[in-house]
Amino acid sequence: MRFKEVKVECYSGCKLNESPRAFVLDGRRREIAEIIDCWREGGLDPRRSAVDYFKVKTEDGEEFMLRYISLFNAWSIAY
């Protein structure tokens, strides 16, 4: 799976960038209507930084997978 960098607007509650609310892809802002699934990889192994994944559905019904790497404070989207 390949990823490209994307700008994401997030809710920050107990932690920074806790969950995505909207993102801009190819110059178009897309509101997230639903987080279908989310999971975390790494974090327990000190050699791997934690990576959060979010499968989301936008208000217009499209589904995307977003990835957040906390070590770099960077969001990307699968394509």
GROMACS elastic network, one bead per residue, 0.5 to 0.9 nm:
[ bonds ]
;  ai    aj funct       b0    kb
    1    78     6  0.66610   500
    1    79     6  0.72084   500
    2    77     6  0.82179   500
    2    78     6  0.56721   500
    2    79     6  0.58248   500
    3    66     6  0.86774   500
    3    67     6  0.82610   500
    3    76     6  0.57511   500
    3    77     6  0.51557   500
    3    79     6  0.59583   500
    4    75     6  0.84584   500
    4    76     6  0.51144   500
    4    77     6  0.54922   500
    4    78     6  0.67247   500
    4    79     6  0.74355   500
    5    74     6  0.74845   500
    5    75     6  0.59637   500
    5    77     6  0.64337   500
    6    23     6  0.70189   500
    6    24     6  0.64631   500
    6    25     6  0.64041   500
    6    26     6  0.88452   500
    6    66     6  0.86997   500
    6    74     6  0.83075   500
    6    75     6  0.57738   500
    6    77     6  0.62965   500
    7    22     6  0.86541   500
    7    23     6  0.56094   500
    7    24     6  0.55319   500
    7    25     6  0.75941   500
    7    74     6  0.85996   500
    7    75     6  0.66712   500
    7    76     6  0.77957   500
    8    20     6  0.64733   500
    8    21     6  0.74640   500
    8    22     6  0.58423   500
    8    24     6  0.65973   500
    8    75     6  0.66958   500
    8    76     6  0.85527   500
    9    17     6  0.82401   500
    9    19     6  0.86932   500
    9    20     6  0.59304   500
    9    21     6  0.55896   500
    9    22     6  0.51215   500
    9    23     6  0.59167   500
    9    24     6  0.86223   500
   10    16     6  0.83985   500
   10    17     6  0.53007   500
   10    18     6  0.67799   500
   10    19     6  0.55004   500
   10    21     6  0.51274   500
   10    22     6  0.70319   500
   10    23     6  0.87245   500
   11    16     6  0.78671   500
   11    17     6  0.59339   500
   11    18     6  0.57514   500
   11    19     6  0.53433   500
   11    20     6  0.62211   500
   11    21     6  0.65268   500
   12    15     6  0.57655   500
   12    18     6  0.50146   500
   12    19     6  0.70282   500
   12    20     6  0.89798   500
   13    16     6  0.68635   500
   13    17     6  0.79287   500
   13    18     6  0.63318   500
   13    19     6  0.87358   500
   14    18     6  0.73434   500
   15    18     6  0.55788   500
   16    19     6  0.87140   500
   16    70     6  0.88332   500
   17    20     6  0.70651   500
   17    68     6  0.84012   500
   17    70     6  0.86523   500
   17    73     6  0.86088   500
   19    35     6  0.85444   500
   19    54     6  0.80960   500
   20    23     6  0.76751   500
   20    32     6  0.73789   500
   20    35     6  0.83223   500
   20    54     6  0.79988   500
   20    56     6  0.86846   500
   20    66     6  0.84817   500
   21    30     6  0.88493   500
   21    31     6  0.63332   500
   21    32     6  0.52769   500
   21    33     6  0.79561   500
   21    34     6  0.88577   500
   22    29     6  0.69375   500
   22    30     6  0.54981   500
   22    32     6  0.51837   500
   22    33     6  0.87487   500
   22    58     6  0.82551   500
   23    28     6  0.81929   500
   23    29     6  0.56544   500
   23    30     6  0.54247   500
   23    31     6  0.67582   500
   23    32     6  0.78210   500
   24    27     6  0.59533   500
   24    28     6  0.52563   500
   24    30     6  0.60916   500
   24    31     6  0.88959   500
   25    28     6  0.53346   500
   25    29     6  0.64857   500
   25    30     6  0.74928   500
   25    77     6  0.87170   500
   26    29     6  0.84575   500
   30    58     6  0.63101   500
   30    59     6  0.73672   500
   30    60     6  0.83416   500
   31    57     6  0.86915   500
   31    58     6  0.55721   500
   31    59     6  0.58337   500
   31    60     6  0.84785   500
   32    35     6  0.73747   500
   32    56     6  0.65762   500
   32    57     6  0.58853   500
   32    59     6  0.59355   500
   32    60     6  0.89907   500
   33    56     6  0.76543   500
   33    57     6  0.58057   500
   33    58     6  0.50294   500
   33    60     6  0.84320   500
   33    61     6  0.82936   500
   34    37     6  0.89572   500
   34    55     6  0.87261   500
   34    56     6  0.57563   500
   34    57     6  0.51923   500
   34    58     6  0.68398   500
   34    59     6  0.80709   500
   35    38     6  0.72621   500
   35    54     6  0.66843   500
   35    55     6  0.60251   500
   35    57     6  0.64034   500
   35    58     6  0.89261   500
   36    54     6  0.75284   500
   36    55     6  0.53906   500
   36    56     6  0.53176   500
   36    57     6  0.68020   500
   36    63     6  0.88288   500
   37    53     6  0.81806   500
   37    54     6  0.58766   500
   37    55     6  0.50919   500
   37    56     6  0.71253   500
   38    52     6  0.72668   500
   38    53     6  0.54395   500
   38    55     6  0.61680   500
   38    56     6  0.86489   500
   39    51     6  0.84997   500
   39    52     6  0.59031   500
   39    53     6  0.53831   500
   39    54     6  0.68290   500
   39    55     6  0.89982   500
   40    43     6  0.80145   500
   40    50     6  0.67326   500
   40    51     6  0.56122   500
   40    53     6  0.61924   500
   41    44     6  0.87043   500
   41    48     6  0.87281   500
   41    49     6  0.82968   500
   41    50     6  0.57830   500
   41    51     6  0.52389   500
   41    52     6  0.65079   500
   41    53     6  0.81335   500
   42    45     6  0.59784   500
   42    46     6  0.83165   500
   42    47     6  0.86154   500
   42    48     6  0.55491   500
   42    49     6  0.58050   500
   42    51     6  0.63906   500
   42    52     6  0.89119   500
   43    46     6  0.67463   500
   43    47     6  0.85452   500
   43    48     6  0.62807   500
   43    49     6  0.53070   500
   43    51     6  0.75571   500
   44    47     6  0.87081   500
   44    48     6  0.78089   500
   44    49     6  0.83394   500
   44    50     6  0.78901   500
   45    48     6  0.55280   500
   45    49     6  0.76462   500
   45    50     6  0.87440   500
   46    49     6  0.70087   500
   48    51     6  0.87828   500
   49    69     6  0.74503   500
   49    70     6  0.74256   500
   49    71     6  0.63078   500
   50    68     6  0.86008   500
   50    69     6  0.64850   500
   50    70     6  0.64931   500
   50    71     6  0.74600   500
   51    67     6  0.68872   500
   51    68     6  0.57143   500
   51    70     6  0.66512   500
   51    71     6  0.85443   500
   52    66     6  0.82846   500
   52    67     6  0.56986   500
   52    68     6  0.50578   500
   52    69     6  0.65630   500
   52    70     6  0.80157   500
   53    65     6  0.68990   500
   53    66     6  0.57088   500
   53    68     6  0.63921   500
   53    69     6  0.89569   500
   54    64     6  0.81777   500
   54    65     6  0.56072   500
   54    66     6  0.51046   500
   54    67     6  0.64099   500
   54    68     6  0.83816   500
   55    63     6  0.70603   500
   55    64     6  0.57898   500
   55    66     6  0.63914   500
   55    67     6  0.88991   500
   56    62     6  0.82273   500
   56    63     6  0.55478   500
   56    64     6  0.53985   500
   56    65     6  0.62067   500
   56    66     6  0.75247   500
   57    60     6  0.79706   500
   57    61     6  0.58007   500
   57    62     6  0.54947   500
   57    64     6  0.65036   500
   57    65     6  0.89413   500
   58    61     6  0.52403   500
   58    62     6  0.53492   500
   58    63     6  0.64166   500
   58    64     6  0.80240   500
   59    62     6  0.75390   500
   64    77     6  0.72076   500
   64    78     6  0.70182   500
   64    79     6  0.84192   500
   65    76     6  0.86060   500
   65    77     6  0.58328   500
   65    78     6  0.55505   500
   65    79     6  0.84454   500
   66    75     6  0.69545   500
   66    76     6  0.57911   500
   66    78     6  0.64816   500
   67    74     6  0.81781   500
   67    75     6  0.55920   500
   67    76     6  0.52244   500
   67    77     6  0.61283   500
   67    78     6  0.77914   500
   68    72     6  0.86771   500
   68    73     6  0.71016   500
   68    74     6  0.57205   500
   68    76     6  0.66275   500
   68    77     6  0.89969   500
   69    72     6  0.58179   500
   69    73     6  0.58140   500
   69    74     6  0.53824   500
   69    75     6  0.65734   500
   69    76     6  0.85505   500
   70    74     6  0.66511   500
   70    75     6  0.87110   500
   71    74     6  0.78903   500
   72    75     6  0.87930   500
